[in-house]
Amino acid sequence: MIKTGVIHGRFQLVHNDHMKYLLAGKERCKHLVVGITNPDPEKTRPEAADPARSEATANPFTYYERYCMVRAALTGEGVDLEEFSIVPFPINLPKLYKYYVPLDGTFFMTIYDNWGEKKRRMFEALGLTIEVLWQRPLSLKGLSSTDIRRKIISLEPWEHLVPRAIVQVMEALDLIKRLQSE
């Protein structure tokens, strides 16, 4: 088993497919460092490989709100607090990685599109150890946080698409009302 794994995502609403990804990473290491990308507007850059991911509308939740979601989702699945850390991860600024994540860890990732391929090249250029958990065509990606947020806004059922802990966090932080009022 690997000592330290590093996994990343925007987690602009943690959903069931995010949990498959997070738990697949956790199964492979003793300690999982979860990097939340686009942690704030100052560390978010436009990305030609996926232009929408840097837009404000694609990033409605703050770092803290996503931290709460990831923490609640992992502990809700029985992962002990000592087995993971959650940190900001400015994905578009590779020169800053060393300030946020352990570069000697194994970087877990999934690849669905050009953005996934670009991240792999960025990680390889830095000499990071990479493990691709799975690579699939975009048509097989599955759930989308954007689609789930649209369901929330449209008052459609969405709770079945996320861990129960996420519904609780969304309610506790008044995120449902905020999405619907924007």
Residue pairs with C-beta under 8 A, 6 or more apart in sequence:
1 28
1 29
1 30
2 28
2 29
2 30
2 105
2 106
3 29
3 30
3 31
3 105
4 29
4 30
4 31
4 32
4 33
4 102
4 104
4 105
4 106
5 25
5 26
5 28
5 29
5 31
5 32
5 33
5 105
5 106
5 107
5 108
6 32
6 33
6 35
6 101
6 102
6 105
6 106
6 107
6 108
7 21
7 22
7 25
7 32
7 33
7 34
7 35
7 107
7 108
7 109
8 34
8 35
8 36
8 37
8 89
8 91
8 107
8 109
9 18
9 21
9 34
9 35
9 36
9 37
10 36
10 37
10 38
10 53
10 58
10 59
10 66
10 145
11 18
11 36
11 66
11 69
11 70
11 145
12 58
12 59
12 60
12 61
12 66
12 145
12 146
12 149
13 61
13 69
13 145
13 148
13 149
13 162
13 166
13 170
14 66
14 69
14 70
14 73
14 162
14 163
14 166
15 143
15 144
15 145
15 148
15 161
15 162
15 166
16 143
16 161
16 162
16 163
17 141
17 142
17 143
18 73
18 143
18 145
19 73
19 77
19 163
21 110
21 133
22 32
22 34
22 70
22 73
22 74
23 77
23 79
24 108
24 133
24 134
25 32
25 108
25 133
26 32
26 74
26 79
26 83
26 84
28 106
28 108
28 131
29 105
29 106
30 83
31 83
31 84
31 85
32 79
32 83
32 84
32 85
33 84
33 85
33 86
33 87
33 101
33 102
33 105
34 70
34 74
34 84
34 85
34 86
34 87
35 87
35 88
35 89
35 91
35 100
35 101
36 63
36 66
36 67
36 70
36 86
36 87
36 88
36 89
37 89
37 90
37 91
38 44
38 53
38 54
38 59
38 90
38 91
39 63
39 88
39 89
39 90
40 62
40 63
40 88
41 56
41 59
43 88
43 90
43 92
43 93
43 96
44 54
44 59
44 90
44 92
45 54
45 92
45 93
46 54
47 53
47 54
47 92
47 115
47 118
49 113
49 114
49 115
49 117
49 118
50 113
50 114
50 115
52 58
52 146
53 59
53 115
54 92
58 146
60 149
60 178
60 179
60 182
61 69
61 175
63 88
65 169
65 173
65 175
67 86
68 169
68 173
69 165
69 166
69 169
69 170
70 86
71 81
71 86
72 163
72 165
72 166
72 168
72 169
73 163
73 165
73 166
74 84
75 81
75 165
76 163
76 164
76 165
77 163
87 100
87 101
88 100
89 97
89 100
89 101
90 96
90 97
90 100
91 119
94 122
94 125
94 126
97 103
97 126
103 126
103 128
104 129
105 129
106 129
106 130
106 131
107 123
107 128
107 129
107 130
107 131
108 130
108 131
108 133
109 116
109 119
109 120
109 123
109 130
109 131
109 132
109 133
110 116
110 132
110 133
110 134
110 135
110 136
111 117
111 119
111 120
111 132
111 134
111 135
111 136
112 135
112 136
112 137
112 138
112 140
112 141
113 138
116 135
120 130
120 132
123 130
124 130
143 161
148 158
148 161
148 162
149 179
150 156
151 157
151 158
151 161
152 158
152 170
152 176
152 179
152 180
153 179
153 180
153 182
155 180
159 167
169 175
170 176
